[in-house]
Amino acid sequence: VLSCVVNASGALRCSVVSEDPPGWGFGNASLEISRFFRLAPQTRDGVPTDGGTIRIPISWQLGE
């Protein structure tokens, strides 16, 4: 699970809040892909602003 802050341009700044199973690198992999995520930013009086927050659960599946 990532916890992210959305800036005014829609880019995310994330950190890992949980990883299961720990130590397999899924948290770091999730951080790597999060740099490609974009969201609509929060607005104040119609103006995009920094500071919106979101938690993003990511599930990984190992191939055979």
mmCIF file of the N, C-alpha and C atoms, coordinates in Angstrom:
data_MODEL
# 
_entry.id   MODEL 
# 
loop_
_atom_site.group_PDB 
_atom_site.id 
_atom_site.type_symbol 
_atom_site.label_atom_id 
_atom_site.label_alt_id 
_atom_site.label_comp_id 
_atom_site.label_asym_id 
_atom_site.label_entity_id 
_atom_site.label_seq_id 
_atom_site.pdbx_PDB_ins_code 
_atom_site.Cartn_x 
_atom_site.Cartn_y 
_atom_site.Cartn_z 
_atom_site.occupancy 
_atom_site.B_iso_or_equiv 
_atom_site.pdbx_formal_charge 
_atom_site.auth_seq_id 
_atom_site.auth_comp_id 
_atom_site.auth_asym_id 
_atom_site.auth_atom_id 
_atom_site.pdbx_PDB_model_num 
ATOM 1   N N  . VAL A 1 1  ? 0.858   -1.179  0.000   1.00 0.00 ? 1  VAL A N  1 
ATOM 2   C CA . VAL A 1 1  ? 0.000   0.000   0.000   1.00 0.00 ? 1  VAL A CA 1 
ATOM 3   C C  . VAL A 1 1  ? 0.897   1.232   0.000   1.00 0.00 ? 1  VAL A C  1 
ATOM 4   N N  . LEU A 1 2  ? 0.579   2.161   -0.897  1.00 0.00 ? 2  LEU A N  1 
ATOM 5   C CA . LEU A 1 2  ? 1.301   3.423   -0.963  1.00 0.00 ? 2  LEU A CA 1 
ATOM 6   C C  . LEU A 1 2  ? 0.438   4.537   -0.389  1.00 0.00 ? 2  LEU A C  1 
ATOM 7   N N  . SER A 1 3  ? 1.068   5.466   0.289   1.00 0.00 ? 3  SER A N  1 
ATOM 8   C CA . SER A 1 3  ? 0.419   6.694   0.716   1.00 0.00 ? 3  SER A CA 1 
ATOM 9   C C  . SER A 1 3  ? 1.038   7.805   -0.121  1.00 0.00 ? 3  SER A C  1 
ATOM 10  N N  . CYS A 1 4  ? 0.189   8.573   -0.808  1.00 0.00 ? 4  CYS A N  1 
ATOM 11  C CA . CYS A 1 4  ? 0.701   9.548   -1.764  1.00 0.00 ? 4  CYS A CA 1 
ATOM 12  C C  . CYS A 1 4  ? 0.103   10.930  -1.526  1.00 0.00 ? 4  CYS A C  1 
ATOM 13  N N  . VAL A 1 5  ? 0.897   11.934  -1.848  1.00 0.00 ? 5  VAL A N  1 
ATOM 14  C CA . VAL A 1 5  ? 0.458   13.326  -1.861  1.00 0.00 ? 5  VAL A CA 1 
ATOM 15  C C  . VAL A 1 5  ? 0.422   13.748  -3.328  1.00 0.00 ? 5  VAL A C  1 
ATOM 16  N N  . VAL A 1 6  ? -0.667  14.385  -3.723  1.00 0.00 ? 6  VAL A N  1 
ATOM 17  C CA . VAL A 1 6  ? -0.861  14.828  -5.105  1.00 0.00 ? 6  VAL A CA 1 
ATOM 18  C C  . VAL A 1 6  ? -0.499  16.311  -5.187  1.00 0.00 ? 6  VAL A C  1 
ATOM 19  N N  . ASN A 1 7  ? 0.385   16.657  -6.138  1.00 0.00 ? 7  ASN A N  1 
ATOM 20  C CA . ASN A 1 7  ? 0.714   18.073  -6.282  1.00 0.00 ? 7  ASN A CA 1 
ATOM 21  C C  . ASN A 1 7  ? -0.224  18.737  -7.292  1.00 0.00 ? 7  ASN A C  1 
ATOM 22  N N  . ALA A 1 8  ? -0.088  20.023  -7.480  1.00 0.00 ? 8  ALA A N  1 
ATOM 23  C CA . ALA A 1 8  ? -1.012  20.789  -8.315  1.00 0.00 ? 8  ALA A CA 1 
ATOM 24  C C  . ALA A 1 8  ? -1.011  20.341  -9.770  1.00 0.00 ? 8  ALA A C  1 
ATOM 25  N N  . SER A 1 9  ? 0.079   19.735  -10.228 1.00 0.00 ? 9  SER A N  1 
ATOM 26  C CA . SER A 1 9  ? 0.132   19.267  -11.624 1.00 0.00 ? 9  SER A CA 1 
ATOM 27  C C  . SER A 1 9  ? -0.414  17.849  -11.767 1.00 0.00 ? 9  SER A C  1 
ATOM 28  N N  . GLY A 1 10 ? -0.784  17.192  -10.650 1.00 0.00 ? 10 GLY A N  1 
ATOM 29  C CA . GLY A 1 10 ? -1.328  15.839  -10.702 1.00 0.00 ? 10 GLY A CA 1 
ATOM 30  C C  . GLY A 1 10 ? -0.313  14.740  -10.476 1.00 0.00 ? 10 GLY A C  1 
ATOM 31  N N  . ALA A 1 11 ? 0.957   15.099  -10.317 1.00 0.00 ? 11 ALA A N  1 
ATOM 32  C CA . ALA A 1 11 ? 1.993   14.102  -10.037 1.00 0.00 ? 11 ALA A CA 1 
ATOM 33  C C  . ALA A 1 11 ? 1.909   13.681  -8.570  1.00 0.00 ? 11 ALA A C  1 
ATOM 34  N N  . LEU A 1 12 ? 2.384   12.471  -8.284  1.00 0.00 ? 12 LEU A N  1 
ATOM 35  C CA . LEU A 1 12 ? 2.325   11.930  -6.931  1.00 0.00 ? 12 LEU A CA 1 
ATOM 36  C C  . LEU A 1 12 ? 3.704   11.838  -6.298  1.00 0.00 ? 12 LEU A C  1 
ATOM 37  N N  . ARG A 1 13 ? 3.735   12.030  -4.978  1.00 0.00 ? 13 ARG A N  1 
ATOM 38  C CA . ARG A 1 13 ? 4.932   11.761  -4.166  1.00 0.00 ? 13 ARG A CA 1 
ATOM 39  C C  . ARG A 1 13 ? 4.488   10.717  -3.154  1.00 0.00 ? 13 ARG A C  1 
ATOM 40  N N  . CYS A 1 14 ? 5.031   9.504   -3.275  1.00 0.00 ? 14 CYS A N  1 
ATOM 41  C CA . CYS A 1 14 ? 4.512   8.376   -2.503  1.00 0.00 ? 14 CYS A CA 1 
ATOM 42  C C  . CYS A 1 14 ? 5.557   7.787   -1.559  1.00 0.00 ? 14 CYS A C  1 
ATOM 43  N N  . SER A 1 15 ? 5.037   7.080   -0.562  1.00 0.00 ? 15 SER A N  1 
ATOM 44  C CA . SER A 1 15 ? 5.860   6.282   0.338   1.00 0.00 ? 15 SER A CA 1 
ATOM 45  C C  . SER A 1 15 ? 5.123   4.977   0.601   1.00 0.00 ? 15 SER A C  1 
ATOM 46  N N  . VAL A 1 16 ? 5.876   3.947   0.943   1.00 0.00 ? 16 VAL A N  1 
ATOM 47  C CA . VAL A 1 16 ? 5.294   2.635   1.223   1.00 0.00 ? 16 VAL A CA 1 
ATOM 48  C C  . VAL A 1 16 ? 4.823   2.625   2.672   1.00 0.00 ? 16 VAL A C  1 
ATOM 49  N N  . VAL A 1 17 ? 3.548   2.274   2.897   1.00 0.00 ? 17 VAL A N  1 
ATOM 50  C CA . VAL A 1 17 ? 3.038   2.182   4.262   1.00 0.00 ? 17 VAL A CA 1 
ATOM 51  C C  . VAL A 1 17 ? 2.884   0.731   4.704   1.00 0.00 ? 17 VAL A C  1 
ATOM 52  N N  . SER A 1 18 ? 2.781   -0.193  3.746   1.00 0.00 ? 18 SER A N  1 
ATOM 53  C CA . SER A 1 18 ? 2.789   -1.615  4.095   1.00 0.00 ? 18 SER A CA 1 
ATOM 54  C C  . SER A 1 18 ? 3.191   -2.428  2.879   1.00 0.00 ? 18 SER A C  1 
ATOM 55  N N  . GLU A 1 19 ? 3.809   -3.573  3.157   1.00 0.00 ? 19 GLU A N  1 
ATOM 56  C CA . GLU A 1 19 ? 4.296   -4.470  2.117   1.00 0.00 ? 19 GLU A CA 1 
ATOM 57  C C  . GLU A 1 19 ? 4.134   -5.901  2.628   1.00 0.00 ? 19 GLU A C  1 
ATOM 58  N N  . ASP A 1 20 ? 3.451   -6.733  1.837   1.00 0.00 ? 20 ASP A N  1 
ATOM 59  C CA . ASP A 1 20 ? 3.234   -8.110  2.254   1.00 0.00 ? 20 ASP A CA 1 
ATOM 60  C C  . ASP A 1 20 ? 3.386   -9.040  1.056   1.00 0.00 ? 20 ASP A C  1 
ATOM 61  N N  . PRO A 1 21 ? 4.339   -9.959  1.090   1.00 0.00 ? 21 PRO A N  1 
ATOM 62  C CA . PRO A 1 21 ? 5.250   -10.246 2.184   1.00 0.00 ? 21 PRO A CA 1 
ATOM 63  C C  . PRO A 1 21 ? 6.412   -9.247  2.206   1.00 0.00 ? 21 PRO A C  1 
ATOM 64  N N  . PRO A 1 22 ? 6.883   -8.922  3.394   1.00 0.00 ? 22 PRO A N  1 
ATOM 65  C CA . PRO A 1 22 ? 7.991   -7.966  3.506   1.00 0.00 ? 22 PRO A CA 1 
ATOM 66  C C  . PRO A 1 22 ? 9.288   -8.545  2.946   1.00 0.00 ? 22 PRO A C  1 
ATOM 67  N N  . GLY A 1 23 ? 10.106  -7.652  2.414   1.00 0.00 ? 23 GLY A N  1 
ATOM 68  C CA . GLY A 1 23 ? 11.436  -8.051  1.966   1.00 0.00 ? 23 GLY A CA 1 
ATOM 69  C C  . GLY A 1 23 ? 11.516  -8.635  0.566   1.00 0.00 ? 23 GLY A C  1 
ATOM 70  N N  . TRP A 1 24 ? 10.411  -8.684  -0.157  1.00 0.00 ? 24 TRP A N  1 
ATOM 71  C CA . TRP A 1 24 ? 10.433  -9.239  -1.516  1.00 0.00 ? 24 TRP A CA 1 
ATOM 72  C C  . TRP A 1 24 ? 10.603  -8.164  -2.581  1.00 0.00 ? 24 TRP A C  1 
ATOM 73  N N  . GLY A 1 25 ? 10.613  -6.904  -2.193  1.00 0.00 ? 25 GLY A N  1 
ATOM 74  C CA . GLY A 1 25 ? 10.832  -5.812  -3.139  1.00 0.00 ? 25 GLY A CA 1 
ATOM 75  C C  . GLY A 1 25 ? 9.561   -5.250  -3.771  1.00 0.00 ? 25 GLY A C  1 
ATOM 76  N N  . PHE A 1 26 ? 8.383   -5.721  -3.318  1.00 0.00 ? 26 PHE A N  1 
ATOM 77  C CA . PHE A 1 26 ? 7.149   -5.224  -3.904  1.00 0.00 ? 26 PHE A CA 1 
ATOM 78  C C  . PHE A 1 26 ? 6.916   -3.750  -3.575  1.00 0.00 ? 26 PHE A C  1 
ATOM 79  N N  . GLY A 1 27 ? 7.330   -3.317  -2.405  1.00 0.00 ? 27 GLY A N  1 
ATOM 80  C CA . GLY A 1 27 ? 7.194   -1.906  -2.037  1.00 0.00 ? 27 GLY A CA 1 
ATOM 81  C C  . GLY A 1 27 ? 8.000   -1.012  -2.961  1.00 0.00 ? 27 GLY A C  1 
ATOM 82  N N  . ASN A 1 28 ? 9.255   -1.377  -3.191  1.00 0.00 ? 28 ASN A N  1 
ATOM 83  C CA . ASN A 1 28 ? 10.101  -0.585  -4.093  1.00 0.00 ? 28 ASN A CA 1 
ATOM 84  C C  . ASN A 1 28 ? 9.574   -0.620  -5.518  1.00 0.00 ? 28 ASN A C  1 
ATOM 85  N N  . ALA A 1 29 ? 9.096   -1.774  -5.965  1.00 0.00 ? 29 ALA A N  1 
ATOM 86  C CA . ALA A 1 29 ? 8.524   -1.880  -7.313  1.00 0.00 ? 29 ALA A CA 1 
ATOM 87  C C  . ALA A 1 29 ? 7.296   -0.983  -7.441  1.00 0.00 ? 29 ALA A C  1 
ATOM 88  N N  . SER A 1 30 ? 6.476   -0.941  -6.396  1.00 0.00 ? 30 SER A N  1 
ATOM 89  C CA . SER A 1 30 ? 5.290   -0.082  -6.406  1.00 0.00 ? 30 SER A CA 1 
ATOM 90  C C  . SER A 1 30 ? 5.678   1.396   -6.470  1.00 0.00 ? 30 SER A C  1 
ATOM 91  N N  . LEU A 1 31 ? 6.714   1.770   -5.737  1.00 0.00 ? 31 LEU A N  1 
ATOM 92  C CA . LEU A 1 31 ? 7.202   3.153   -5.802  1.00 0.00 ? 31 LEU A CA 1 
ATOM 93  C C  . LEU A 1 31 ? 7.687   3.494   -7.202  1.00 0.00 ? 31 LEU A C  1 
ATOM 94  N N  . GLU A 1 32 ? 8.368   2.561   -7.843  1.00 0.00 ? 32 GLU A N  1 
ATOM 95  C CA . GLU A 1 32 ? 8.880   2.797   -9.193  1.00 0.00 ? 32 GLU A CA 1 
ATOM 96  C C  . GLU A 1 32 ? 7.746   3.074   -10.176 1.00 0.00 ? 32 GLU A C  1 
ATOM 97  N N  . ILE A 1 33 ? 6.665   2.286   -10.123 1.00 0.00 ? 33 ILE A N  1 
ATOM 98  C CA . ILE A 1 33 ? 5.584   2.515   -11.079 1.00 0.00 ? 33 ILE A CA 1 
ATOM 99  C C  . ILE A 1 33 ? 4.739   3.735   -10.717 1.00 0.00 ? 33 ILE A C  1 
ATOM 100 N N  . SER A 1 34 ? 4.749   4.139   -9.446  1.00 0.00 ? 34 SER A N  1 
ATOM 101 C CA . SER A 1 34 ? 3.921   5.272   -9.032  1.00 0.00 ? 34 SER A CA 1 
ATOM 102 C C  . SER A 1 34 ? 4.358   6.572   -9.692  1.00 0.00 ? 34 SER A C  1 
ATOM 103 N N  . ARG A 1 35 ? 5.579   6.641   -10.170 1.00 0.00 ? 35 ARG A N  1 
ATOM 104 C CA . ARG A 1 35 ? 6.028   7.876   -10.817 1.00 0.00 ? 35 ARG A CA 1 
ATOM 105 C C  . ARG A 1 35 ? 5.307   8.119   -12.146 1.00 0.00 ? 35 ARG A C  1 
ATOM 106 N N  . PHE A 1 36 ? 4.633   7.092   -12.666 1.00 0.00 ? 36 PHE A N  1 
ATOM 107 C CA . PHE A 1 36 ? 3.867   7.237   -13.906 1.00 0.00 ? 36 PHE A CA 1 
ATOM 108 C C  . PHE A 1 36 ? 2.395   7.572   -13.649 1.00 0.00 ? 36 PHE A C  1 
ATOM 109 N N  . PHE A 1 37 ? 1.961   7.547   -12.390 1.00 0.00 ? 37 PHE A N  1 
ATOM 110 C CA . PHE A 1 37 ? 0.571   7.822   -12.044 1.00 0.00 ? 37 PHE A CA 1 
ATOM 111 C C  . PHE A 1 37 ? 0.307   9.323   -12.078 1.00 0.00 ? 37 PHE A C  1 
ATOM 112 N N  . ARG A 1 38 ? -0.882  9.691   -12.527 1.00 0.00 ? 38 ARG A N  1 
ATOM 113 C CA . ARG A 1 38 ? -1.335  11.080  -12.491 1.00 0.00 ? 38 ARG A CA 1 
ATOM 114 C C  . ARG A 1 38 ? -2.783  11.080  -12.011 1.00 0.00 ? 38 ARG A C  1 
ATOM 115 N N  . LEU A 1 39 ? -3.115  12.048  -11.190 1.00 0.00 ? 39 LEU A N  1 
ATOM 116 C CA . LEU A 1 39 ? -4.475  12.210  -10.685 1.00 0.00 ? 39 LEU A CA 1 
ATOM 117 C C  . LEU A 1 39 ? -4.901  13.667  -10.838 1.00 0.00 ? 39 LEU A C  1 
ATOM 118 N N  . ALA A 1 40 ? -6.201  13.888  -10.838 1.00 0.00 ? 40 ALA A N  1 
ATOM 119 C CA . ALA A 1 40 ? -6.697  15.260  -10.802 1.00 0.00 ? 40 ALA A CA 1 
ATOM 120 C C  . ALA A 1 40 ? -6.354  15.839  -9.432  1.00 0.00 ? 40 ALA A C  1 
ATOM 121 N N  . PRO A 1 41 ? -5.720  17.000  -9.390  1.00 0.00 ? 41 PRO A N  1 
ATOM 122 C CA . PRO A 1 41 ? -5.364  17.598  -8.103  1.00 0.00 ? 41 PRO A CA 1 
ATOM 123 C C  . PRO A 1 41 ? -6.585  18.170  -7.398  1.00 0.00 ? 41 PRO A C  1 
ATOM 124 N N  . GLN A 1 42 ? -6.450  18.351  -6.083  1.00 0.00 ? 42 GLN A N  1 
ATOM 125 C CA . GLN A 1 42 ? -7.507  19.054  -5.363  1.00 0.00 ? 42 GLN A CA 1 
ATOM 126 C C  . GLN A 1 42 ? -7.494  20.507  -5.818  1.00 0.00 ? 42 GLN A C  1 
ATOM 127 N N  . THR A 1 43 ? -8.620  21.179  -5.664  1.00 0.00 ? 43 THR A N  1 
ATOM 128 C CA . THR A 1 43 ? -8.699  22.587  -6.054  1.00 0.00 ? 43 THR A CA 1 
ATOM 129 C C  . THR A 1 43 ? -9.211  23.426  -4.894  1.00 0.00 ? 43 THR A C  1 
ATOM 130 N N  . ARG A 1 44 ? -8.819  24.668  -4.888  1.00 0.00 ? 44 ARG A N  1 
ATOM 131 C CA . ARG A 1 44 ? -9.336  25.675  -3.964  1.00 0.00 ? 44 ARG A CA 1 
ATOM 132 C C  . ARG A 1 44 ? -9.773  26.861  -4.804  1.00 0.00 ? 44 ARG A C  1 
ATOM 133 N N  . ASP A 1 45 ? -11.036 27.198  -4.726  1.00 0.00 ? 45 ASP A N  1 
ATOM 134 C CA . ASP A 1 45 ? -11.600 28.281  -5.539  1.00 0.00 ? 45 ASP A CA 1 
ATOM 135 C C  . ASP A 1 45 ? -11.321 28.056  -7.025  1.00 0.00 ? 45 ASP A C  1 
ATOM 136 N N  . GLY A 1 46 ? -11.368 26.781  -7.448  1.00 0.00 ? 46 GLY A N  1 
ATOM 137 C CA . GLY A 1 46 ? -11.169 26.440  -8.848  1.00 0.00 ? 46 GLY A CA 1 
ATOM 138 C C  . GLY A 1 46 ? -9.727  26.370  -9.305  1.00 0.00 ? 46 GLY A C  1 
ATOM 139 N N  . VAL A 1 47 ? -8.788  26.582  -8.385  1.00 0.00 ? 47 VAL A N  1 
ATOM 140 C CA . VAL A 1 47 ? -7.360  26.572  -8.732  1.00 0.00 ? 47 VAL A CA 1 
ATOM 141 C C  . VAL A 1 47 ? -6.723  25.292  -8.198  1.00 0.00 ? 47 VAL A C  1 
ATOM 142 N N  . PRO A 1 48 ? -6.013  24.511  -9.068  1.00 0.00 ? 48 PRO A N  1 
ATOM 143 C CA . PRO A 1 48 ? -5.337  23.305  -8.588  1.00 0.00 ? 48 PRO A CA 1 
ATOM 144 C C  . PRO A 1 48 ? -4.311  23.644  -7.515  1.00 0.00 ? 48 PRO A C  1 
ATOM 145 N N  . THR A 1 49 ? -4.268  22.837  -6.445  1.00 0.00 ? 49 THR A N  1 
ATOM 146 C CA . THR A 1 49 ? -3.327  23.073  -5.352  1.00 0.00 ? 49 THR A CA 1 
ATOM 147 C C  . THR A 1 49 ? -2.644  21.771  -4.946  1.00 0.00 ? 49 THR A C  1 
ATOM 148 N N  . ASP A 1 50 ? -1.507  21.909  -4.312  1.00 0.00 ? 50 ASP A N  1 
ATOM 149 C CA . ASP A 1 50 ? -0.783  20.777  -3.744  1.00 0.00 ? 50 ASP A CA 1 
ATOM 150 C C  . ASP A 1 50 ? -1.497  20.289  -2.496  1.00 0.00 ? 50 ASP A C  1 
ATOM 151 N N  . GLY A 1 51 ? -1.266  19.040  -2.142  1.00 0.00 ? 51 GLY A N  1 
ATOM 152 C CA . GLY A 1 51 ? -1.655  18.576  -0.827  1.00 0.00 ? 51 GLY A CA 1 
ATOM 153 C C  . GLY A 1 51 ? -2.735  17.535  -0.734  1.00 0.00 ? 51 GLY A C  1 
ATOM 154 N N  . GLY A 1 52 ? -3.415  17.206  -1.816  1.00 0.00 ? 52 GLY A N  1 
ATOM 155 C CA . GLY A 1 52 ? -4.396  16.132  -1.739  1.00 0.00 ? 52 GLY A CA 1 
ATOM 156 C C  . GLY A 1 52 ? -3.690  14.820  -1.420  1.00 0.00 ? 52 GLY A C  1 
ATOM 157 N N  . THR A 1 53 ? -4.313  13.950  -0.657  1.00 0.00 ? 53 THR A N  1 
ATOM 158 C CA . THR A 1 53 ? -3.693  12.674  -0.294  1.00 0.00 ? 53 THR A CA 1 
ATOM 159 C C  . THR A 1 53 ? -4.562  11.509  -0.744  1.00 0.00 ? 53 THR A C  1 
ATOM 160 N N  . ILE A 1 54 ? -3.899  10.381  -0.982  1.00 0.00 ? 54 ILE A N  1 
ATOM 161 C CA . ILE A 1 54 ? -4.587  9.165   -1.391  1.00 0.00 ? 54 ILE A CA 1 
ATOM 162 C C  . ILE A 1 54 ? -3.752  7.961   -0.969  1.00 0.00 ? 54 ILE A C  1 
ATOM 163 N N  . ARG A 1 55 ? -4.420  6.874   -0.619  1.00 0.00 ? 55 ARG A N  1 
ATOM 164 C CA . ARG A 1 55 ? -3.750  5.590   -0.376  1.00 0.00 ? 55 ARG A CA 1 
ATOM 165 C C  . ARG A 1 55 ? -4.062  4.695   -1.554  1.00 0.00 ? 55 ARG A C  1 
ATOM 166 N N  . ILE A 1 56 ? -3.035  4.043   -2.080  1.00 0.00 ? 56 ILE A N  1 
ATOM 167 C CA . ILE A 1 56 ? -3.198  3.207   -3.266  1.00 0.00 ? 56 ILE A CA 1 
ATOM 168 C C  . ILE A 1 56 ? -2.739  1.786   -2.947  1.00 0.00 ? 56 ILE A C  1 
ATOM 169 N N  . PRO A 1 57 ? -3.672  0.836   -2.881  1.00 0.00 ? 57 PRO A N  1 
ATOM 170 C CA . PRO A 1 57 ? -3.260  -0.561  -2.719  1.00 0.00 ? 57 PRO A CA 1 
ATOM 171 C C  . PRO A 1 57 ? -2.852  -1.117  -4.083  1.00 0.00 ? 57 PRO A C  1 
ATOM 172 N N  . ILE A 1 58 ? -1.735  -1.805  -4.124  1.00 0.00 ? 58 ILE A N  1 
ATOM 173 C CA . ILE A 1 58 ? -1.243  -2.413  -5.362  1.00 0.00 ? 58 ILE A CA 1 
ATOM 174 C C  . ILE A 1 58 ? -1.026  -3.892  -5.099  1.00 0.00 ? 58 ILE A C  1 
ATOM 175 N N  . SER A 1 59 ? -1.581  -4.708  -5.981  1.00 0.00 ? 59 SER A N  1 
ATOM 176 C CA . SER A 1 59 ? -1.407  -6.169  -5.876  1.00 0.00 ? 59 SER A CA 1 
ATOM 177 C C  . SER A 1 59 ? -0.510  -6.643  -7.001  1.00 0.00 ? 59 SER A C  1 
ATOM 178 N N  . TRP A 1 60 ? 0.477   -7.426  -6.646  1.00 0.00 ? 60 TRP A N  1 
ATOM 179 C CA . TRP A 1 60 ? 1.391   -8.020  -7.622  1.00 0.00 ? 60 TRP A CA 1 
ATOM 180 C C  . TRP A 1 60 ? 1.118   -9.513  -7.699  1.00 0.00 ? 60 TRP A C  1 
ATOM 181 N N  . GLN A 1 61 ? 1.244   -10.057 -8.897  1.00 0.00 ? 61 GLN A N  1 
ATOM 182 C CA . GLN A 1 61 ? 1.128   -11.500 -9.082  1.00 0.00 ? 61 GLN A CA 1 
ATOM 183 C C  . GLN A 1 61 ? 2.384   -11.992 -9.772  1.00 0.00 ? 61 GLN A C  1 
ATOM 184 N N  . LEU A 1 62 ? 2.970   -13.040 -9.220  1.00 0.00 ? 62 LEU A N  1 
ATOM 185 C CA . LEU A 1 62 ? 4.147   -13.636 -9.819  1.00 0.00 ? 62 LEU A CA 1 
ATOM 186 C C  . LEU A 1 62 ? 3.742   -14.520 -10.987 1.00 0.00 ? 62 LEU A C  1 
ATOM 187 N N  . GLY A 1 63 ? 4.476   -14.415 -12.087 1.00 0.00 ? 63 GLY A N  1 
ATOM 188 C CA . GLY A 1 63 ? 4.205   -15.276 -13.242 1.00 0.00 ? 63 GLY A CA 1 
ATOM 189 C C  . GLY A 1 63 ? 4.694   -16.690 -12.985 1.00 0.00 ? 63 GLY A C  1 
ATOM 190 N N  . GLU A 1 64 ? 4.216   -17.563 -13.825 1.00 0.00 ? 64 GLU A N  1 
ATOM 191 C CA . GLU A 1 64 ? 4.618   -18.973 -13.669 1.00 0.00 ? 64 GLU A CA 1 
ATOM 192 C C  . GLU A 1 64 ? 5.937   -19.236 -14.331 1.00 0.00 ? 64 GLU A C  1 
# 
